[in-house]
Amino acid sequence: MMNWEKLITTKRFGLEDHDEKKQDRTEFQRDYDRLIFSAPFRRLQNKTQVFPLPGSIFVHNRLTHSLEVSCVGRSLGNNVAKTLTEKHGPSMPDCIQEIGAIVSAGCLAHDMGNPPFGHSGETAISSYFSEGEGQILKEKYNLTDSQWNDIIHFEGNANAFRLLTHQFNGRRKGGFVLTYSTIASIVKYPYKSDYVSAKKKKFGFFQCEVDDFKKLADDLGMIQLDEGKYARHPLVYLVEAADDICYEIMDIEDAHKLRLLSNNEAKELLLNYFSEEEIAHKREHMDKVEDENEQIAYLRSSVIGVLVNECSQVFVQNEEAILAGTFQGSLIDYVSERVKNAYKKCQEVSLKKIYRSNIVMDIEIAGYNIIYTLIDKVINAVFNPEKAYSRQLIDRIPEQYETQDEDPYKRIIAVLDYISGMTDIYALDLYRKITGINIPIL
């Protein structure tokens, strides 16, 4: 059974022997601030969430999504802390009050490892090695099966853990030097890529970070299920729920703004979360506002409130199973029947009318080709540095990335560090330049 007093710690990754405490902010508030002011977080403003980056109509990007997830995560965490304190009384440790701050910081970081162009960027990276020109690298450089699994199943979640903890060239030990609890709260899949299967297509950390995750997990008292595989840190469920809530509900609002969903379609999807009596009240309130976007925003806010309350209750009701590492699925899976059905309906409509819409598919196709081409060019350059063109391309890569490492696996991972850290706009600009589509004008 995991223990809250071990699970919530102010120990910092990379500064384990340093115990100085700042009195003006809590350690978890420092995590939040450190993430907010970081360059990788700022770059999320130019990374695709679902829809193409905004033109005349503003829709969500990775940054606005992460900020909203953080707000919802804080509400979930505060609700859970309050209810657990009421449930257990004096036996509940004081550290439980920090849950809201930890989850809020974790939510900021949860998407920081995602490459440009969303999931199509991940697919392009994986495909280059699993079915493209990169296939020859495994045998040519004697990569182990575990190393190869990291590469052919490239995963933004694992990349986020690496980004937060890895010491890049010229940077300090411990990466972002966040608290163990904040880092653990983002690892939705606490196992290495060897466990990837048809049912479990994601993983939480690369082979080069296995020891780092083990150190963190063992210190927090996370339950080890197998070699390289752990039960989730409990707060992962709250970070995941905040992401699930925002991802699904905000996509409905964005789709309405882009006219992929009519006003009536969007309203009906959101009103499904409420009882008949509540629906009458919501309609009465909406009748006071003429602006359609404002009506949808009101419903969206109300739905988020419902989902936050229900997910908080599910967490507290299943606290023992979560701490024992036996809880299965996500919190959304266990909400009340009406709310669960309404959420599933949103998922069905989103898949049909949003994620398969032309504007979304077009950006995914373009993004796939951009990332695939960039990987091909950079991989060829770092493995053939003696060529004149390779040297020119390598000189563009910042020194923090270890693209000249003697270990071929680490060299490939360094290339993926570089590519995944790009914004959509930077990736597109570099693609145009190295393919000769655009030539810089002096």
C-alpha angles and dihedrals in degrees: 000000000000118000126223093217090060096037093057109056136151092214109130125222107247093012099067093139095046113092103171110135125205111225099200095063135022117250091252092051086054089054090053094048093045090055095045093054096044124110095230090056093049090051089063088078088074098044123097118249101183108309126052114276109282127279117169092339118058116225132167124291126186092272098052089043092052092048091051092046088052091054092049091045091054090052091049092048094047091048092051094046092051094047095045090051090052091046098050103024118193092356091070110094119240091241089075088079088069094065094097093053093046094048091046091054092044090053091055090056101040096095100033093104095055115116124228118292096027120249093354087063091054090048093050092052094048094043094052089063101032099046108000140067091303094068092092094061097078095060096031093056099028096241115184121244090251093052091047091050089057090055103041091045097042107181130195091211092058089044090055091055089050093047092052097045110026122101103227120198110293093007129111126268114271098031107237090003092225125167116276090242095055093048093048092050092070098050101100092168107041097191138081126259093265086080095057111122141156088279097038108043097163135066138187111229140016124246090256090059099045094104092046092053092045091053091050096043095047092050091051092049094242112170115256110219098178139339106309092001129100140173113257123270102252094240090062087077091060094046089048092048092050090051093047092050096049097039095055101036098041091049088059090053093047091048089053091052090050091048093241085123124036121233091255093048092051093045094050093049091053097040089057088079093068139070120249091260092050091047091056089052092048092050091049090052093047092051088067091063123062099189108096095207090053091051091053091045089054092051092044090054091049093049092050088053091053093048093047092053094045095046090048090054092048091053094051093044090053098038094120094051091046092051090046091053092238100108111115129206128000131306090252088063091066104045120117118294097253093049093044091052092048091051092049090051090054089050092051094049092044091054093048103038106021114028092040095042118121096247091053095043092048093055091046092052093047093044092050092055094045094051094041091053094046092051091049093051096044096043090052090049098051093046093046102038093153092072118095095232091047092055091052092051094044090053088063092059114094114247093241089077114082096221092146096054114139091230108084092209092054090046090056092046089051090055089051089049089056097044096043092050092060123102119233090253095049092047091050092047093049091046091054092048099047092044091049095242090123125029118197113248118218 
